[in-house]
Amino acid sequence: MKVIVNICRFIVALVFIFSGFVKAIDPMGTQYKIEDYVKAAGLGDVLCNQWLTLGTSVLLSAVEFCIGVLLLFAIHRRLISKLAVAMMSVMTIITLWLWIANPISDCGCFGDAIHLTNGQTLLKNIVLLACALVIAWKPLCMMRFISKTNQWIVMNYTVLFILGSSIWSLYDLPMFDFRPYHIGANIPQGMEIPEGEKQPEFETTFIMEKDGVKKEFTLDNYPDSTWTFVDSKSIQVSEGYVPPIHDFSIVRSDDGEDITEQVLACEGYTFLLVSPHLEQASDTNFGEIDQLYEYAQEHDYPFYCLTASNEGAIERWKEITGAEYEFCTTDEITLKTIIRSNPGLVLIKQGTVIRKWSHNSLPVVNTEETSLPLEKLAIGQMPEDSVPRKIAMILLWFALPLFMLTLADRLWAWTRWLKKK
């Protein structure tokens, strides 16, 4: 029984730690998924508050991660095992609803790191619920890794680490980018369908407004510039191979011209200021954005602002920031996928993502550097950060201290046992 309980304990603990961590380092992505759930349940008007969903995102990922770590160390065994059962019960009920009603295609339980179908998610949650029930049945069979006197260190350090990871990811950008627009990704290649694969068919509908009247148009009957863009939506009309990037388009907001190919085929650098909603965008760093725009003008680098906001929001943004760069319309979901910042800055070259910056960490172009092109600047080159290096940093800052604490605790317990003997 002890072997079975501890096997179940490790399974649940490791899944909780991984699931909680990948959501914690992408709190905005988790927030978007929570909003999808709320809207699918018909509660969007009541619960879709930006700060409420973001707070829920941070809290949910922190609780999941902490339960996993505390299970791994067998801390407060009775309480934590019951919390694991309660959490898995709720998640299983939710995924059962997803499997039956299918309002959302991806549950988001592992963020963007691993995508599961609703059926796979339900099966996974049933297995985890069964393991959690075994743990809760015999919680005292879990072997302790650390003595009671030092458990508070593990608990406090875990809470500080996971909350700090979420706060840093909100301030800057997620440590790991699992999305198709990650640094180094080539957007045109991501839009290609391999030879022999069936191509899915999509229909994009544009919602336009004129004289207070809203109408829907397609690309075939797109209206003239007297109509104001309100929103757009893409619907898949037939299934097939769906490439990682299938909804990327850039349309000038003033004349409705599609300049996607022009932007992606540009041999030089292109700056893309990304803001899904200008109404909610931070305007605290507009001075640095304007400096970058002036730098781009001096070196003939195209500079576009991609947004899903309407003309009124664009004009309001221009009034606040004095923006002179060109505004283009792009799908809201696509913009949220490109970068987790509002606004965020993306640098591409020949369709390849070179750099990404949050509005809190925009590159500074001073007077001396203004005369140099991007080819000679560090910001014009891909960063040297690698996934193994980032994983090593996490192990160094979180896993290693806990391992050293556990080792010291066990040595201390062993010496006490020897003295007693």
MOVEN-V283301 format. One record per residue. N is the residue number from 1. RES is the residue in one letter. D_LAST is the distance of its C-alpha to the last C-alpha in whole Angstrom. Layout:
n/res/d_last
N/RES/D_LAST
N/RES/D_LAST
This chain:
n/res/d_last
1/M/29
2/K/26
3/V/28
4/I/31
5/V/30
6/N/28
7/I/31
8/C/34
9/R/32
10/F/32
11/I/36
12/V/36
13/A/34
14/L/36
15/V/39
16/F/39
17/I/38
18/F/41
19/S/43
20/G/43
21/F/43
22/V/46
23/K/47
24/A/46
25/I/47
26/D/51
27/P/51
28/M/55
29/G/55
30/T/53
31/Q/55
32/Y/58
33/K/56
34/I/56
35/E/59
36/D/60
37/Y/58
38/V/60
39/K/63
40/A/63
41/A/62
42/G/65
43/L/63
44/G/64
45/D/67
46/V/64
47/L/61
48/C/62
49/N/61
50/Q/60
51/W/58
52/L/56
53/T/56
54/L/54
55/G/52
56/T/51
57/S/50
58/V/48
59/L/46
60/L/46
61/S/45
62/A/42
63/V/41
64/E/41
65/F/39
66/C/36
67/I/36
68/G/35
69/V/32
70/L/31
71/L/31
72/L/29
73/F/26
74/A/26
75/I/27
76/H/28
77/R/28
78/R/30
79/L/33
80/I/33
81/S/34
82/K/36
83/L/38
84/A/38
85/V/40
86/A/42
87/M/43
88/M/43
89/S/46
90/V/48
91/M/48
92/T/49
93/I/52
94/I/53
95/T/53
96/L/55
97/W/57
98/L/58
99/W/58
100/I/61
101/A/63
102/N/62
103/P/63
104/I/61
105/S/60
106/D/57
107/C/54
108/G/53
109/C/49
110/F/48
111/G/51
112/D/53
113/A/50
114/I/51
115/H/54
116/L/53
117/T/56
118/N/56
119/G/55
120/Q/52
121/T/51
122/L/51
123/L/49
124/K/47
125/N/46
126/I/46
127/V/43
128/L/41
129/L/42
130/A/41
131/C/37
132/A/37
133/L/38
134/V/35
135/I/32
136/A/34
137/W/33
138/K/30
139/P/29
140/L/25
141/C/25
142/M/25
143/M/22
144/R/21
145/F/21
146/I/21
147/S/19
148/K/21
149/T/21
150/N/23
151/Q/25
152/W/28
153/I/28
154/V/29
155/M/31
156/N/33
157/Y/34
158/T/35
159/V/37
160/L/39
161/F/39
162/I/41
163/L/43
164/G/44
165/S/45
166/S/47
167/I/49
168/W/49
169/S/51
170/L/53
171/Y/54
172/D/54
173/L/54
174/P/51
175/M/49
176/F/50
177/D/53
178/F/54
179/R/57
180/P/60
181/Y/61
182/H/59
183/I/59
184/G/61
185/A/62
186/N/66
187/I/67
188/P/70
189/Q/68
190/G/66
191/M/69
192/E/70
193/I/70
194/P/70
195/E/73
196/G/73
197/E/71
198/K/73
199/Q/73
200/P/73
201/E/75
202/F/75
203/E/77
204/T/77
205/T/79
206/F/80
207/I/80
208/M/83
209/E/85
210/K/88
211/D/90
212/G/88
213/V/88
214/K/85
215/K/85
216/E/83
217/F/84
218/T/83
219/L/84
220/D/87
221/N/88
222/Y/87
223/P/89
224/D/90
225/S/89
226/T/90
227/W/87
228/T/84
229/F/81
230/V/79
231/D/76
232/S/75
233/K/74
234/S/73
235/I/73
236/Q/72
237/V/75
238/S/74
239/E/71
240/G/70
241/Y/68
242/V/67
243/P/66
244/P/63
245/I/66
246/H/69
247/D/70
248/F/71
249/S/74
250/I/75
251/V/79
252/R/81
253/S/81
254/D/84
255/D/86
256/G/84
257/E/84
258/D/81
259/I/80
260/T/77
261/E/78
262/Q/79
263/V/76
264/L/74
265/A/77
266/C/77
267/E/76
268/G/75
269/Y/72
270/T/72
271/F/71
272/L/70
273/L/69
274/V/67
275/S/67
276/P/67
277/H/69
278/L/70
279/E/70
280/Q/67
281/A/66
282/S/65
283/D/68
284/T/66
285/N/66
286/F/70
287/G/71
288/E/69
289/I/70
290/D/73
291/Q/73
292/L/71
293/Y/74
294/E/77
295/Y/75
296/A/75
297/Q/79
298/E/79
299/H/78
300/D/80
301/Y/76
302/P/77
303/F/75
304/Y/75
305/C/73
306/L/72
307/T/72
308/A/72
309/S/74
310/N/77
311/E/80
312/G/80
313/A/76
314/I/77
315/E/80
316/R/78
317/W/75
318/K/78
319/E/79
320/I/76
321/T/75
322/G/78
323/A/77
324/E/80
325/Y/78
326/E/79
327/F/77
328/C/77
329/T/76
330/T/73
331/D/71
332/E/68
333/I/65
334/T/66
335/L/66
336/K/63
337/T/61
338/I/62
339/I/61
340/R/58
341/S/60
342/N/63
343/P/65
344/G/63
345/L/65
346/V/65
347/L/67
348/I/68
349/K/70
350/Q/72
351/G/70
352/T/67
353/V/64
354/I/64
355/R/62
356/K/61
357/W/60
358/S/60
359/H/62
360/N/59
361/S/59
362/L/63
363/P/64
364/V/65
365/V/69
366/N/70
367/T/73
368/E/72
369/E/71
370/T/74
371/S/76
372/L/74
373/P/73
374/L/70
375/E/70
376/K/69
377/L/67
378/A/63
379/I/64
380/G/66
381/Q/63
382/M/61
383/P/57
384/E/55
385/D/52
386/S/50
387/V/48
388/P/45
389/R/45
390/K/45
391/I/42
392/A/41
393/M/41
394/I/40
395/L/36
396/L/36
397/W/37
398/F/35
399/A/33
400/L/31
401/P/30
402/L/28
403/F/27
404/M/26
405/L/24
406/T/22
407/L/21
408/A/20
409/D/18
410/R/16
411/L/15
412/W/14
413/A/12
414/W/11
415/T/10
416/R/9
417/W/6
418/L/5
419/K/5
420/K/4
421/K/0
